[in-house]
Amino acid sequence: MSTRFTIQTRKLLGLLDDLITTAGNQVDEPTFNGIHISSARGAWGEEPGDVDLLVGISANGEVVGNTWVPGIGSIDAGFWALINVKNIKYVFNPLAKRHDKENGIDDPHMVNIIVKDGFVTIFEETSDEPTELQFPVEDNDFPLSGMVKWINGESANTPKDEDGNDAEDGALTVWTPALGLFLGVARRRKEFLRLYSPDHSAKIHTAQIGESWRGAIKPNVPKNGTIDVDKPDSDFFL
């Protein structure tokens, strides 16, 4: 059985840009080195009723991002390795640029995505001699259900510090540089980042950027007693 999804190349590449940002990229942690791709039906902008959507989710252990774009069709869910996602951008970005420059926004470059027998094939829709890229769906243990819980704010356990003690609660939330990944997505989209505080300052925070991106981020948990959790404790000078 095969499944097919037809989509504007620019929308596909934008989705991949966002998801590459929050994907893992460590050789010794292949679980996160890619993007989980699927399809769904849902609302899109001002269009009436539900439309077909290409959906992606990626994570790196500290952050998770989820976004979607419209198209036509449905596709079997699967994990696409990061190297293959980057190859999609390398192959189809210049083709889309050239086509869209020559034909304008009313005739955008399109691609078909077909999943069959464990392989993904992407090829041009609007070409007499279409460029084609094929790669395997990865056999990967990406923790999809866990990442869905992060995005839905269902991480109920109180965080622990490095000694196994319940994290102190207060005004303080300690962000790692991973927060910059969300800001990178917001910058690309030219939209605001919204962070939502849970019932404990050190728990996973949910996030939203615009109307078609959701995510979550895990704060750092400092060892109890090492940092003032109510106010800044360093000097400042004028």
N, C-alpha and C positions, 0 to 999 in steps of 0.2 A: 504494500500500500504506500502511496506517495501523497504528500500534501504540498500545496502551493500557496504562496503569498506574493502578491504583486504590490509594489510600493515605489513611491518617488525616491530616487537614489539619495537626494539631499536629506530627506527625512530619516532614511536608514542610517546615513552617515552621522547625522546629528545625534540619534539615539546611541550609536556606538561610541561617539565622543564622550557623552555623559557617562556611559557605563564603564569605559576604559578608566576613567578618572577614579572610580570607587572600586575597581577590581584589584585583586592581589597581583603582585609581580615579583614573587620570590621563588627561586628554583626549588628550595627545600620545603615549600608549602603549596603544592600543586592544587590543593582543594579549591583555592580561591582564584587560580590563575586563568580566568576566563569569564564568560557571561552566560547566564541561563536565559535562553530565548524560548518564548512560547507565543501563543496568540489568544485573543479574548474578544468578547463583544462588550462595548461600553460607549459612554458618551464622549463626544469630541467637539469642543468649542460650541459654536452656535448651530451645528448641524442637528436636524430633528431626529429623534430616536437614537438607537444604538448603531454603531458602525463596527467594522472589523478593525482590530487593533493588533499591531505587533508589539509584544511586551518583553522587556528585558530587566534582569536584576543581577547585580554584582555586589561583591563584598570583599573585605580584606581582613576581617577579624576585629577591626575597630569601627568600621563604618559599613553601611549597606545603602545602596541606591537602587531605585526602581522607577522606570519611566516607560512611556508607550507613545506610539505614533499610529496614524490611520493608514489603511491600505485596503486591499481586497483579498479575501481568502482566509485560509486557516493553515496552521503549521503544527507539526508534532513538536512537543517540547523537547529540548535537549541542551547540553552544555557545549558551548563553542570555545575552544582554547584561545587564549589571548593572542598567540602568534597568528592564528587564522583570522581573528577579528582585525588585527593590524594589517594583514594582507588584503582584506576586503577594502579597507581605506586606501591602501597603496594602489590597488588595481582600479577601483571605481571612482575615486575622487577626481582624478584628471579627466576621465571620460565624461563625468557629469558636468564638470566646469566647462569643458569645450562645447558639449551639446547645449547646455542652458544658455551659454553666451551667444551661440548661433541661432537658437530657436526661441528664446524668450520664455517668460514664466507661464505662458499659455500652453507650452509643449515641453514639459519638464522631462528630464531623463528618468527612465523607469527601469527597475530590475525585477526579475522573478526569483523567488527563493523556493527551491524544491527540496524536500526531505524524503529520501527513499533508501531503504535497505541500509540504514545507518550512515548515510552520507548526505551532506548539504551541498547543493549546487546552486550557485547564483550566476545569473546571466542577464544580459541586456534585453529589455523588452522592445526598445525602440532602435533597432539596428538590423540591417540586412545580413551582416556577418557578426553576430553577437559575441562579445568577449565573455568568457565563462571562467568561473573559479569553483573548484570542488575541494571539499575537505571532510574528514570524518567527524561525526558527533562523538564527543568524548565520553568514555565510561568513567564518570566522576562522582565523588561522594559529596558534592556541594550541598551544604545543609539548608536546603530551601525552606523547610518548615520552620526551622529556627530563625532564619532571617525574616520570614513573614511575621513571626511573633515580635521581633525587634520593631519592625515597621508599624505594627498595630499597637505598640506600647504594652505588650503582654509579658514583658520581662518582670516578673513579680518578686523575685528573690532580692533581699537586701545585699548590696555588694560587700565584698570582703576586702580588707587590706592585705598586705603581703604576709602578715602574721596570722591570717585567718579570722581576724576580729571583724565584727560588723562595722562598716564604714561610718564615720561621723557625718551627721547631717548638719547643714547650716547654709549660709549665704554663698559659700564657695562651691564652684564647679571647676575642676582642673581639666583643661582641654589639652590634648596632645596636638602635635602638628597636623594630625589627620583632619582637624577641623578645616584646614586650608583646602582640602579636597572638595568639600561642600562649597566653599567660596569660589573655587575654580569653576564648578558647575554653574553657580549663580552668575559669575562673570560672563561665561560663554552665552548664557541665556539672556543676559541683561535683565535679570529679575532679582527680587529680594530673597534672601534666605530667612526662613522662619524656623526657630527652634522652640520646642514645646517641653517645658519642665515637667518631670514626673513628680511623684510624692516624696522623692528623696533626691537630694542634690547630686549624688554620685551614681544614680541609676542611669540606664540608657535613655537618652533624649530622642524624641521623634522629631522629624524635620520635614519641611515642604519648601519647594522652590516653584513658583508659578502654579499653574493648574495641572501640570502633567509630569510632576516629579515628586516622589516621596522617598524618605530615607530615615535612617536612625544612626546615632553615634554613641559610642561607649566612652565615658570620661575616664581619666586616670583616677585611681583611688590611692591617695597618699596614706602612709602609715599613720595610725592614730597618734595624736599628740605632736606631730612634727610640723603642722601648718595650722595657723589660726583659721578656722572655718567660718568666722563671722565677719572679719574685716581684714584688709591688707595689713601685713605686719612688718614690711620693710620701711626704711627711712625714705624721705624724699627731701629735695633741697631746692631753694629758690635763689 
